[in-house]
């Protein structure tokens, strides 16, 4: 009985090690997202930006004044929203990415839902 379980246990351990070991090594870039634009499944594009102004949204369609963090792998962009952990991650296949810029652009804190005064 022990002899039969050993190959499955060893194969399972190797597979798990491969999955865990590759998870971070596949990261191409990671950090605060300044702006990102991606294709929507039905066509067209949408985006988000950290900048507080609708004029800054990549592609002209999406959200602005958004606090977002991203991890770009060879296959996906995984976006999380620190101010909204209940939302969970948004996963975008790399094939749908149009443009992404990482960095805070000098904006250290984003107050979501507050429009830019005077705009």
Residue pairs with C-beta under 8 A, 6 or more apart in sequence:
26 73
26 74
26 75
27 71
27 72
27 73
28 72
28 73
28 74
29 70
29 71
29 72
29 100
29 102
30 70
30 71
30 72
30 102
31 69
31 70
31 102
31 103
32 50
32 68
32 69
32 70
32 102
32 103
32 104
33 48
33 50
33 66
33 68
33 69
33 70
33 79
33 100
33 101
33 102
34 49
34 50
34 51
34 101
34 102
34 103
34 104
34 105
35 47
35 48
35 49
35 50
35 51
35 56
35 57
35 58
35 99
35 100
35 101
36 47
36 48
36 49
36 58
36 68
36 70
36 77
36 79
36 92
36 97
36 99
36 100
36 101
37 45
37 46
37 47
37 58
37 59
37 62
37 97
37 98
37 99
37 100
38 45
38 46
38 47
38 77
38 92
38 96
38 97
38 98
39 45
39 96
39 97
39 98
40 46
41 96
44 59
44 61
45 58
45 59
45 61
45 98
46 59
46 61
46 62
47 57
47 58
47 59
47 61
47 62
47 63
47 98
47 99
48 57
48 58
48 62
48 63
48 64
48 66
48 68
48 79
49 56
49 57
49 58
49 62
49 63
49 64
49 65
49 66
50 65
50 66
50 67
50 68
50 104
50 105
50 107
50 110
51 64
51 65
51 105
51 107
52 64
52 65
52 107
52 110
52 114
52 115
52 116
52 119
53 64
53 65
53 116
53 119
54 64
56 64
57 63
57 64
58 98
58 99
59 98
65 110
65 111
65 112
65 113
65 114
65 115
65 116
66 81
66 110
66 112
67 81
67 82
67 83
67 110
67 112
68 79
68 80
68 81
68 82
69 79
69 80
69 81
69 82
70 77
70 78
70 79
70 80
70 100
70 102
71 77
71 78
72 78
72 94
72 100
73 94
74 94
75 93
75 94
76 91
76 92
76 93
76 94
77 91
77 92
77 94
77 97
77 100
78 89
78 90
78 91
78 92
79 89
79 90
79 91
79 92
80 88
80 89
80 90
81 87
81 90
83 110
83 112
